[in-house]
Amino acid sequence: MNKPEIGIGLVGSGFMGRCHANAFRSVPGLFEVPTEPRLTMLAEASDDLAARAAQALGFARGTGDWQALVSDNEVDIVAITAPNLLHAPIAHAAIAAGKTVYCEKPLSTTAALALEMTEAAEAAGVVTLVGFNFLRNPMIKLAREIIESGEIGDITGFRGRHAENYMADAEVPHSFRTDPQGGGAVADIGSHIISMARYLIGPMAEVQAECRTIHAARPVAPGAFERAPVEVDDMTHALVRFGNGVSGSLEANWAATARTMDLSWEITGTKGALAFTQERMNELELWSGAAGRSGYTRIESGPAHPPYGQFCPAPGHHLGFTDLKVIEVAELLAAHAGGASCGPDFREAYEVQRTVEAMQASHAKRQWVAL
Ligand SMILES: NC(=O)c1ccc[n+]([C@@H]2O[C@H](COP(=O)([O-])OP(=O)(O)OC[C@H]3O[C@@H](n4cnc5c(N)ncnc54)[C@H](O)[C@@H]3O)[C@@H](O)[C@H]2O)c1
């Protein structure tokens, strides 16, 4: 029997828009999903951009007006991959129309706006999901299982970092990422390592942070001679205390020369330790403390770590970044069919945003800030 079809409306067709489109196209061939995604409509900044992107990414229709997409009767899930400032208005319109909302991180530009979005979604009872795709990695799920099983004992420390080099050059122009309203490394990629820390260790109770701007000015647009001051951080370092008493540190850094995807962490326990970096996303390092066995052991991802086997029956062949988005979309479709969010939902993304703002407030006040 044919599965019921479900209409996908995608807003934005840049880096993340293409990842979302690929995930919706691929998911039925890889996962037992309850519905068949139909690529119904794509919204872009203009009709022309939308028409070209819709054709390139396999959507039936394109529009230069995201409001038309949100109110279209054939769209059931609204996927938001537009710049951060647009997340709130698009999400509110989609929630009002009773649609499932799949929004990229950070949820919004301020914690206050993120809370409004969360409360609106909860009041309307719509399913929400936020694109913290790195949590979908089977190696991250395995790490959480190892921690919960007590295999590495009581957790004593967390050292986390999300470091990339895409803003290391002062010639990289301004974009929504450097918008004083909600931009900066701590919001852009700090949100990923904060969500990871919360997933593995739990909520943070207190933070003390320093936010630094490395490049004081950047070109106003690609290739422009004119420069405008940078008002957001290029790197943030924070000391953190988790609610369960664990201490640690976090770094968000988009000017990390030489680093391309160092979303990494090390977790110490009384009996062992774990370490991970997204640059080697198919590996988890475990130190189990056996006598005469010092040094980390490398665990390689394979079919023993669901849902790796959905992609490949053989170990060592490796998943990639875009596969994490496919896993995320498989869970989204299940959540949509079941009528309940699978997490990380808007509420969780609001908590992440609150943590980002606590770090910024700590920097401004030069003191610890409680969450
Ligand atoms: N989950 C992840 O790993 C990840 C990675 C990168 C970016 N992101 C997030 O995804 C979002 C987009 O980032 P990106 O890197 O894809 O940016 P991008 O600049 O590559 O793409 C944004 C797209 O939105 C379009 N757009 C702008 N105004 C619009 C409008 N009014 N209506 C419709 N479309 C409009 C732009 O034309 C562009 O195509 C951001 O929120 C970012 O934080 C998440």
The ligand as an SDF file (V2000), in Angstrom:
LIG
                    3D

 44 48  0  0  0  0  0  0  0  0999 V2000
   22.6680   22.6540   11.4670 N   0  0  0  0  0  0  0  0  0  0  0  0
   23.8160   23.0170   10.9260 C   0  0  0  0  0  0  0  0  0  0  0  0
   24.8010   22.2780   10.9770 O   0  0  0  0  0  0  0  0  0  0  0  0
   23.8980   24.3450   10.2170 C   0  0  0  0  0  0  0  0  0  0  0  0
   24.9730   24.6260    9.3620 C   0  0  0  0  0  0  0  0  0  0  0  0
   24.9700   25.8570    8.6760 C   0  0  0  0  0  0  0  0  0  0  0  0
   23.9400   26.7680    8.8870 C   0  0  0  0  0  0  0  0  0  0  0  0
   22.9350   26.4670    9.7570 N   0  0  0  0  0  0  0  0  0  0  0  0
   21.8280   27.4160    9.9730 C   0  0  0  0  0  0  0  0  0  0  0  0
   21.0160   27.4230    8.8050 O   0  0  0  0  0  0  0  0  0  0  0  0
   20.5110   28.7350    8.5450 C   0  0  0  0  0  0  0  0  0  0  0  0
   20.9540   29.1610    7.1410 C   0  0  0  0  0  0  0  0  0  0  0  0
   22.3620   29.0870    7.0670 O   0  0  0  0  0  0  0  0  0  0  0  0
   23.0990   28.7910    5.6680 P   0  0  0  0  0  0  0  0  0  0  0  0
   24.5140   28.5100    5.9860 O   0  0  0  0  0  0  0  0  0  0  0  0
   22.3060   27.8100    4.8740 O   0  0  0  0  0  0  0  0  0  0  0  0
   22.9740   30.2410    5.0040 O   0  0  0  0  0  0  0  0  0  0  0  0
   22.9830   30.5790    3.4570 P   0  0  0  0  0  0  0  0  0  0  0  0
   23.3030   32.0290    3.3830 O   0  0  0  0  0  0  0  0  0  0  0  0
   23.8350   29.6070    2.7050 O   0  0  0  0  0  0  0  0  0  0  0  0
   21.4800   30.3240    3.0160 O   0  0  0  0  0  0  0  0  0  0  0  0
   20.4140   31.1430    3.4350 C   0  0  0  0  0  0  0  0  0  0  0  0
   19.4150   31.2020    2.2960 C   0  0  0  0  0  0  0  0  0  0  0  0
   18.2570   31.9250    2.7340 O   0  0  0  0  0  0  0  0  0  0  0  0
   17.8330   32.7030    1.6320 C   0  0  0  0  0  0  0  0  0  0  0  0
   16.9650   33.8110    2.0480 N   0  0  0  0  0  0  0  0  0  0  0  0
   17.3230   35.0630    2.4720 C   0  0  0  0  0  0  0  0  0  0  0  0
   16.2280   35.8070    2.6770 N   0  0  0  0  0  0  0  0  0  0  0  0
   15.1480   35.0210    2.3930 C   0  0  0  0  0  0  0  0  0  0  0  0
   13.7390   35.2370    2.3840 C   0  0  0  0  0  0  0  0  0  0  0  0
   13.2070   36.4250    2.7300 N   0  0  0  0  0  0  0  0  0  0  0  0
   12.9280   34.2140    2.0290 N   0  0  0  0  0  0  0  0  0  0  0  0
   13.4470   33.0190    1.6770 C   0  0  0  0  0  0  0  0  0  0  0  0
   14.7820   32.7550    1.6360 N   0  0  0  0  0  0  0  0  0  0  0  0
   15.6290   33.7590    1.9970 C   0  0  0  0  0  0  0  0  0  0  0  0
   19.1390   33.1940    1.0050 C   0  0  0  0  0  0  0  0  0  0  0  0
   18.9370   33.6880   -0.3270 O   0  0  0  0  0  0  0  0  0  0  0  0
   19.9670   31.9180    1.0600 C   0  0  0  0  0  0  0  0  0  0  0  0
   19.7900   31.1040   -0.0840 O   0  0  0  0  0  0  0  0  0  0  0  0
   21.0680   29.6300    9.6540 C   0  0  0  0  0  0  0  0  0  0  0  0
   20.1030   29.7400   10.6620 O   0  0  0  0  0  0  0  0  0  0  0  0
   22.2880   28.8560   10.1640 C   0  0  0  0  0  0  0  0  0  0  0  0
   22.5830   29.1230   11.5160 O   0  0  0  0  0  0  0  0  0  0  0  0
   22.8830   25.2640   10.4040 C   0  0  0  0  0  0  0  0  0  0  0  0
  1  2  1  0
  2  3  2  0
  2  4  1  0
  4  5  1  0
  4 44  2  0
  5  6  2  0
  6  7  1  0
  7  8  2  0
  8  9  1  0
  8 44  1  0
  9 10  1  0
  9 42  1  0
 10 11  1  0
 11 12  1  0
 11 40  1  0
 12 13  1  0
 13 14  1  0
 14 15  2  0
 14 16  1  0
 14 17  1  0
 17 18  1  0
 18 19  2  0
 18 20  1  0
 18 21  1  0
 21 22  1  0
 22 23  1  0
 23 24  1  0
 23 38  1  0
 24 25  1  0
 25 26  1  0
 25 36  1  0
 26 27  1  0
 26 35  1  0
 27 28  2  0
 28 29  1  0
 29 30  1  0
 29 35  2  0
 30 31  1  0
 30 32  2  0
 32 33  1  0
 33 34  2  0
 34 35  1  0
 36 37  1  0
 36 38  1  0
 38 39  1  0
 40 41  1  0
 40 42  1  0
 42 43  1  0
M  CHG  2   8   1  16  -1
M  END
$$$$
